[in-house]
Amino acid sequence: MSVHAAVVFLAAVIIGLVMGGLMFLHDKSVPAAVATGLLAAGGSVPVLHKLIG
């Protein structure tokens, strides 16, 4: 795995964790927090790939 890919995936994981944590604090729902975290992490990978290029 290249350094570029590692940085992109690490940033996406951090974004997913933050968004999932914020959703959990807001709704107190674990399934909603997990879904939000996965959606945020998955959605941020293409954008980060272009920005960190």
HTML snippet that shows the backbone in 3Dmol.js (N, CA, C, O; Angstrom):
<script src="https://3Dmol.org/build/3Dmol-min.js"></script>
<div id="view" style="width:600px;height:400px;position:relative"></div>
<script>
const pdb = `
ATOM      1  N   MET A   1       0.854  -1.168   0.000  1.00  0.00           N
ATOM      2  CA  MET A   1       0.000   0.000   0.000  1.00  0.00           C
ATOM      3  C   MET A   1       0.902   1.234   0.000  1.00  0.00           C
ATOM      4  O   MET A   1       1.871   1.303   0.755  1.00  0.00           O
ATOM      5  N   SER A   2       0.583   2.181  -0.832  1.00  0.00           N
ATOM      6  CA  SER A   2       1.389   3.399  -0.911  1.00  0.00           C
ATOM      7  C   SER A   2       1.075   4.325   0.269  1.00  0.00           C
ATOM      8  O   SER A   2       0.066   4.172   0.958  1.00  0.00           O
ATOM      9  N   VAL A   3       1.953   5.266   0.471  1.00  0.00           N
ATOM     10  CA  VAL A   3       1.755   6.239   1.550  1.00  0.00           C
ATOM     11  C   VAL A   3       0.515   7.078   1.269  1.00  0.00           C
ATOM     12  O   VAL A   3      -0.226   7.424   2.189  1.00  0.00           O
ATOM     13  N   HIS A   4       0.291   7.402   0.009  1.00  0.00           N
ATOM     14  CA  HIS A   4      -0.886   8.197  -0.370  1.00  0.00           C
ATOM     15  C   HIS A   4      -2.170   7.474   0.015  1.00  0.00           C
ATOM     16  O   HIS A   4      -3.072   8.077   0.597  1.00  0.00           O
ATOM     17  N   ALA A   5      -2.257   6.198  -0.302  1.00  0.00           N
ATOM     18  CA  ALA A   5      -3.454   5.421   0.028  1.00  0.00           C
ATOM     19  C   ALA A   5      -3.627   5.298   1.538  1.00  0.00           C
ATOM     20  O   ALA A   5      -4.749   5.362   2.040  1.00  0.00           O
ATOM     21  N   ALA A   6      -2.534   5.124   2.256  1.00  0.00           N
ATOM     22  CA  ALA A   6      -2.616   5.013   3.711  1.00  0.00           C
ATOM     23  C   ALA A   6      -3.116   6.303   4.346  1.00  0.00           C
ATOM     24  O   ALA A   6      -3.918   6.270   5.279  1.00  0.00           O
ATOM     25  N   VAL A   7      -2.644   7.433   3.843  1.00  0.00           N
ATOM     26  CA  VAL A   7      -3.096   8.727   4.377  1.00  0.00           C
ATOM     27  C   VAL A   7      -4.573   8.948   4.082  1.00  0.00           C
ATOM     28  O   VAL A   7      -5.316   9.429   4.937  1.00  0.00           O
ATOM     29  N   VAL A   8      -4.996   8.599   2.881  1.00  0.00           N
ATOM     30  CA  VAL A   8      -6.410   8.763   2.509  1.00  0.00           C
ATOM     31  C   VAL A   8      -7.295   7.888   3.386  1.00  0.00           C
ATOM     32  O   VAL A   8      -8.313   8.355   3.896  1.00  0.00           O
ATOM     33  N   PHE A   9      -6.920   6.626   3.569  1.00  0.00           N
ATOM     34  CA  PHE A   9      -7.742   5.735   4.384  1.00  0.00           C
ATOM     35  C   PHE A   9      -7.735   6.137   5.850  1.00  0.00           C
ATOM     36  O   PHE A   9      -8.765   6.035   6.517  1.00  0.00           O
ATOM     37  N   LEU A  10      -6.598   6.590   6.369  1.00  0.00           N
ATOM     38  CA  LEU A  10      -6.548   7.035   7.753  1.00  0.00           C
ATOM     39  C   LEU A  10      -7.438   8.258   7.967  1.00  0.00           C
ATOM     40  O   LEU A  10      -8.166   8.330   8.957  1.00  0.00           O
ATOM     41  N   ALA A  11      -7.383   9.206   7.054  1.00  0.00           N
ATOM     42  CA  ALA A  11      -8.234  10.391   7.161  1.00  0.00           C
ATOM     43  C   ALA A  11      -9.709  10.007   7.058  1.00  0.00           C
ATOM     44  O   ALA A  11     -10.541  10.574   7.766  1.00  0.00           O
ATOM     45  N   ALA A  12     -10.041   9.064   6.196  1.00  0.00           N
ATOM     46  CA  ALA A  12     -11.430   8.627   6.061  1.00  0.00           C
ATOM     47  C   ALA A  12     -11.912   7.933   7.332  1.00  0.00           C
ATOM     48  O   ALA A  12     -13.055   8.125   7.747  1.00  0.00           O
ATOM     49  N   VAL A  13     -11.054   7.135   7.946  1.00  0.00           N
ATOM     50  CA  VAL A  13     -11.422   6.472   9.205  1.00  0.00           C
ATOM     51  C   VAL A  13     -11.657   7.496  10.299  1.00  0.00           C
ATOM     52  O   VAL A  13     -12.611   7.370  11.066  1.00  0.00           O
ATOM     53  N   ILE A  14     -10.810   8.503  10.383  1.00  0.00           N
ATOM     54  CA  ILE A  14     -10.986   9.543  11.402  1.00  0.00           C
ATOM     55  C   ILE A  14     -12.287  10.300  11.170  1.00  0.00           C
ATOM     56  O   ILE A  14     -13.020  10.574  12.119  1.00  0.00           O
ATOM     57  N   ILE A  15     -12.576  10.636   9.933  1.00  0.00           N
ATOM     58  CA  ILE A  15     -13.829  11.328   9.612  1.00  0.00           C
ATOM     59  C   ILE A  15     -15.025  10.456   9.985  1.00  0.00           C
ATOM     60  O   ILE A  15     -15.997  10.948  10.559  1.00  0.00           O
ATOM     61  N   GLY A  16     -14.960   9.172   9.664  1.00  0.00           N
ATOM     62  CA  GLY A  16     -16.045   8.258  10.003  1.00  0.00           C
ATOM     63  C   GLY A  16     -16.248   8.128  11.505  1.00  0.00           C
ATOM     64  O   GLY A  16     -17.384   8.105  11.979  1.00  0.00           O
ATOM     65  N   LEU A  17     -15.160   8.042  12.252  1.00  0.00           N
ATOM     66  CA  LEU A  17     -15.269   7.942  13.710  1.00  0.00           C
ATOM     67  C   LEU A  17     -15.870   9.211  14.324  1.00  0.00           C
ATOM     68  O   LEU A  17     -16.713   9.141  15.219  1.00  0.00           O
ATOM     69  N   VAL A  18     -15.432  10.346  13.839  1.00  0.00           N
ATOM     70  CA  VAL A  18     -15.965  11.613  14.367  1.00  0.00           C
ATOM     71  C   VAL A  18     -17.451  11.748  14.047  1.00  0.00           C
ATOM     72  O   VAL A  18     -18.245  12.095  14.921  1.00  0.00           O
ATOM     73  N   MET A  19     -17.825  11.476  12.807  1.00  0.00           N
ATOM     74  CA  MET A  19     -19.232  11.598  12.434  1.00  0.00           C
ATOM     75  C   MET A  19     -20.098  10.587  13.173  1.00  0.00           C
ATOM     76  O   MET A  19     -21.200  10.916  13.612  1.00  0.00           O
ATOM     77  N   GLY A  20     -19.604   9.355  13.312  1.00  0.00           N
ATOM     78  CA  GLY A  20     -20.348   8.346  14.060  1.00  0.00           C
ATOM     79  C   GLY A  20     -20.481   8.717  15.522  1.00  0.00           C
ATOM     80  O   GLY A  20     -21.543   8.530  16.116  1.00  0.00           O
ATOM     81  N   GLY A  21     -19.423   9.236  16.106  1.00  0.00           N
ATOM     82  CA  GLY A  21     -19.481   9.668  17.506  1.00  0.00           C
ATOM     83  C   GLY A  21     -20.448  10.816  17.721  1.00  0.00           C
ATOM     84  O   GLY A  21     -21.195  10.835  18.699  1.00  0.00           O
ATOM     85  N   LEU A  22     -20.431  11.763  16.813  1.00  0.00           N
ATOM     86  CA  LEU A  22     -21.370  12.884  16.936  1.00  0.00           C
ATOM     87  C   LEU A  22     -22.817  12.429  16.777  1.00  0.00           C
ATOM     88  O   LEU A  22     -23.709  12.917  17.471  1.00  0.00           O
ATOM     89  N   MET A  23     -23.042  11.496  15.863  1.00  0.00           N
ATOM     90  CA  MET A  23     -24.401  10.982  15.684  1.00  0.00           C
ATOM     91  C   MET A  23     -24.843  10.217  16.920  1.00  0.00           C
ATOM     92  O   MET A  23     -25.999  10.319  17.329  1.00  0.00           O
ATOM     93  N   PHE A  24     -23.934   9.449  17.524  1.00  0.00           N
ATOM     94  CA  PHE A  24     -24.295   8.714  18.738  1.00  0.00           C
ATOM     95  C   PHE A  24     -24.628   9.677  19.872  1.00  0.00           C
ATOM     96  O   PHE A  24     -25.582   9.448  20.615  1.00  0.00           O
ATOM     97  N   LEU A  25     -23.859  10.744  20.014  1.00  0.00           N
ATOM     98  CA  LEU A  25     -24.153  11.718  21.061  1.00  0.00           C
ATOM     99  C   LEU A  25     -25.477  12.433  20.816  1.00  0.00           C
ATOM    100  O   LEU A  25     -26.154  12.843  21.759  1.00  0.00           O
ATOM    101  N   HIS A  26     -25.838  12.576  19.556  1.00  0.00           N
ATOM    102  CA  HIS A  26     -27.085  13.265  19.229  1.00  0.00           C
ATOM    103  C   HIS A  26     -28.301  12.369  19.405  1.00  0.00           C
ATOM    104  O   HIS A  26     -29.278  12.776  20.032  1.00  0.00           O
ATOM    105  N   ASP A  27     -28.258  11.159  18.864  1.00  0.00           N
ATOM    106  CA  ASP A  27     -29.440  10.287  18.844  1.00  0.00           C
ATOM    107  C   ASP A  27     -29.422   9.168  19.875  1.00  0.00           C
ATOM    108  O   ASP A  27     -30.465   8.574  20.146  1.00  0.00           O
ATOM    109  N   LYS A  28     -28.267   8.866  20.456  1.00  0.00           N
ATOM    110  CA  LYS A  28     -28.114   7.730  21.382  1.00  0.00           C
ATOM    111  C   LYS A  28     -28.518   6.418  20.722  1.00  0.00           C
ATOM    112  O   LYS A  28     -29.057   5.527  21.378  1.00  0.00           O
ATOM    113  N   SER A  29     -28.261   6.303  19.436  1.00  0.00           N
ATOM    114  CA  SER A  29     -28.602   5.104  18.677  1.00  0.00           C
ATOM    115  C   SER A  29     -27.333   4.543  18.036  1.00  0.00           C
ATOM    116  O   SER A  29     -26.715   5.190  17.191  1.00  0.00           O
ATOM    117  N   VAL A  30     -26.955   3.335  18.446  1.00  0.00           N
ATOM    118  CA  VAL A  30     -25.747   2.722  17.907  1.00  0.00           C
ATOM    119  C   VAL A  30     -25.888   2.402  16.415  1.00  0.00           C
ATOM    120  O   VAL A  30     -24.965   2.699  15.657  1.00  0.00           O
ATOM    121  N   PRO A  31     -27.002   1.809  15.954  1.00  0.00           N
ATOM    122  CA  PRO A  31     -27.099   1.534  14.516  1.00  0.00           C
ATOM    123  C   PRO A  31     -27.027   2.792  13.646  1.00  0.00           C
ATOM    124  O   PRO A  31     -26.410   2.778  12.581  1.00  0.00           O
ATOM    125  N   ALA A  32     -27.647   3.856  14.093  1.00  0.00           N
ATOM    126  CA  ALA A  32     -27.587   5.104  13.327  1.00  0.00           C
ATOM    127  C   ALA A  32     -26.169   5.667  13.323  1.00  0.00           C
ATOM    128  O   ALA A  32     -25.720   6.217  12.317  1.00  0.00           O
ATOM    129  N   ALA A  33     -25.473   5.533  14.433  1.00  0.00           N
ATOM    130  CA  ALA A  33     -24.098   6.031  14.512  1.00  0.00           C
ATOM    131  C   ALA A  33     -23.170   5.223  13.607  1.00  0.00           C
ATOM    132  O   ALA A  33     -22.316   5.793  12.927  1.00  0.00           O
ATOM    133  N   VAL A  34     -23.332   3.914  13.594  1.00  0.00           N
ATOM    134  CA  VAL A  34     -22.498   3.064  12.741  1.00  0.00           C
ATOM    135  C   VAL A  34     -22.778   3.355  11.270  1.00  0.00           C
ATOM    136  O   VAL A  34     -21.851   3.473  10.469  1.00  0.00           O
ATOM    137  N   ALA A  35     -24.043   3.468  10.919  1.00  0.00           N
ATOM    138  CA  ALA A  35     -24.395   3.755   9.530  1.00  0.00           C
ATOM    139  C   ALA A  35     -23.854   5.113   9.092  1.00  0.00           C
ATOM    140  O   ALA A  35     -23.344   5.248   7.980  1.00  0.00           O
ATOM    141  N   THR A  36     -23.962   6.102   9.947  1.00  0.00           N
ATOM    142  CA  THR A  36     -23.449   7.431   9.614  1.00  0.00           C
ATOM    143  C   THR A  36     -21.942   7.414   9.474  1.00  0.00           C
ATOM    144  O   THR A  36     -21.397   8.032   8.559  1.00  0.00           O
ATOM    145  N   GLY A  37     -21.257   6.714  10.369  1.00  0.00           N
ATOM    146  CA  GLY A  37     -19.805   6.625  10.291  1.00  0.00           C
ATOM    147  C   GLY A  37     -19.331   5.939   9.025  1.00  0.00           C
ATOM    148  O   GLY A  37     -18.389   6.400   8.381  1.00  0.00           O
ATOM    149  N   LEU A  38     -19.979   4.836   8.664  1.00  0.00           N
ATOM    150  CA  LEU A  38     -19.600   4.132   7.438  1.00  0.00           C
ATOM    151  C   LEU A  38     -19.887   4.964   6.199  1.00  0.00           C
ATOM    152  O   LEU A  38     -19.086   4.999   5.265  1.00  0.00           O
ATOM    153  N   LEU A  39     -21.033   5.635   6.196  1.00  0.00           N
ATOM    154  CA  LEU A  39     -21.390   6.474   5.053  1.00  0.00           C
ATOM    155  C   LEU A  39     -20.426   7.650   4.912  1.00  0.00           C
ATOM    156  O   LEU A  39     -20.013   7.990   3.804  1.00  0.00           O
ATOM    157  N   ALA A  40     -20.074   8.263   6.029  1.00  0.00           N
ATOM    158  CA  ALA A  40     -19.150   9.400   5.982  1.00  0.00           C
ATOM    159  C   ALA A  40     -17.761   8.957   5.542  1.00  0.00           C
ATOM    160  O   ALA A  40     -17.119   9.632   4.736  1.00  0.00           O
ATOM    161  N   ALA A  41     -17.295   7.830   6.064  1.00  0.00           N
ATOM    162  CA  ALA A  41     -15.965   7.343   5.690  1.00  0.00           C
ATOM    163  C   ALA A  41     -15.936   6.946   4.219  1.00  0.00           C
ATOM    164  O   ALA A  41     -15.002   7.297   3.497  1.00  0.00           O
ATOM    165  N   GLY A  42     -16.943   6.224   3.777  1.00  0.00           N
ATOM    166  CA  GLY A  42     -16.988   5.800   2.379  1.00  0.00           C
ATOM    167  C   GLY A  42     -17.146   6.960   1.412  1.00  0.00           C
ATOM    168  O   GLY A  42     -16.565   6.958   0.327  1.00  0.00           O
ATOM    169  N   GLY A  43     -17.925   7.938   1.804  1.00  0.00           N
ATOM    170  CA  GLY A  43     -18.133   9.092   0.939  1.00  0.00           C
ATOM    171  C   GLY A  43     -16.945  10.041   0.874  1.00  0.00           C
ATOM    172  O   GLY A  43     -16.793  10.797  -0.085  1.00  0.00           O
ATOM    173  N   SER A  44     -16.111   9.995   1.897  1.00  0.00           N
ATOM    174  CA  SER A  44     -14.989  10.919   1.923  1.00  0.00           C
ATOM    175  C   SER A  44     -13.753  10.385   1.181  1.00  0.00           C
ATOM    176  O   SER A  44     -12.849  11.160   0.869  1.00  0.00           O
ATOM    177  N   VAL A  45     -13.700   9.099   0.900  1.00  0.00           N
ATOM    178  CA  VAL A  45     -12.516   8.516   0.247  1.00  0.00           C
ATOM    179  C   VAL A  45     -12.273   9.133  -1.136  1.00  0.00           C
ATOM    180  O   VAL A  45     -11.147   9.553  -1.402  1.00  0.00           O
ATOM    181  N   PRO A  46     -13.264   9.209  -2.027  1.00  0.00           N
ATOM    182  CA  PRO A  46     -12.972   9.807  -3.345  1.00  0.00           C
ATOM    183  C   PRO A  46     -12.570  11.284  -3.259  1.00  0.00           C
ATOM    184  O   PRO A  46     -11.701  11.737  -4.004  1.00  0.00           O
ATOM    185  N   VAL A  47     -13.193  12.019  -2.363  1.00  0.00           N
ATOM    186  CA  VAL A  47     -12.867  13.441  -2.222  1.00  0.00           C
ATOM    187  C   VAL A  47     -11.457  13.600  -1.680  1.00  0.00           C
ATOM    188  O   VAL A  47     -10.686  14.415  -2.187  1.00  0.00           O
ATOM    189  N   LEU A  48     -11.110  12.825  -0.649  1.00  0.00           N
ATOM    190  CA  LEU A  48      -9.771  12.896  -0.092  1.00  0.00           C
ATOM    191  C   LEU A  48      -8.713  12.451  -1.090  1.00  0.00           C
ATOM    192  O   LEU A  48      -7.604  12.984  -1.112  1.00  0.00           O
ATOM    193  N   HIS A  49      -9.060  11.476  -1.910  1.00  0.00           N
ATOM    194  CA  HIS A  49      -8.103  10.995  -2.916  1.00  0.00           C
ATOM    195  C   HIS A  49      -7.735  12.125  -3.883  1.00  0.00           C
ATOM    196  O   HIS A  49      -6.583  12.234  -4.305  1.00  0.00           O
ATOM    197  N   LYS A  50      -8.707  12.955  -4.229  1.00  0.00           N
ATOM    198  CA  LYS A  50      -8.442  14.073  -5.134  1.00  0.00           C
ATOM    199  C   LYS A  50      -7.712  15.208  -4.405  1.00  0.00           C
ATOM    200  O   LYS A  50      -6.824  15.837  -4.979  1.00  0.00           O
ATOM    201  N   LEU A  51      -8.083  15.475  -3.133  1.00  0.00           N
ATOM    202  CA  LEU A  51      -7.494  16.592  -2.403  1.00  0.00           C
ATOM    203  C   LEU A  51      -6.060  16.327  -1.974  1.00  0.00           C
ATOM    204  O   LEU A  51      -5.222  17.228  -2.005  1.00  0.00           O
ATOM    205  N   ILE A  52      -5.775  15.083  -1.571  1.00  0.00           N
ATOM    206  CA  ILE A  52      -4.448  14.764  -1.055  1.00  0.00           C
ATOM    207  C   ILE A  52      -3.516  14.315  -2.188  1.00  0.00           C
ATOM    208  O   ILE A  52      -2.394  13.886  -1.918  1.00  0.00           O
ATOM    209  N   GLY A  53      -3.938  14.401  -3.394  1.00  0.00           N
ATOM    210  CA  GLY A  53      -3.153  13.950  -4.537  1.00  0.00           C
ATOM    211  C   GLY A  53      -1.869  14.647  -4.638  1.00  0.00           C
ATOM    212  O   GLY A  53      -1.091  14.376  -5.553  1.00  0.00           O
TER     213      GLY A  53
END
`;
const viewer = $3Dmol.createViewer("view");
viewer.addModel(pdb, "pdb");
viewer.setStyle({}, {cartoon: {color: "spectrum"}});
viewer.zoomTo();
viewer.render();
</script>
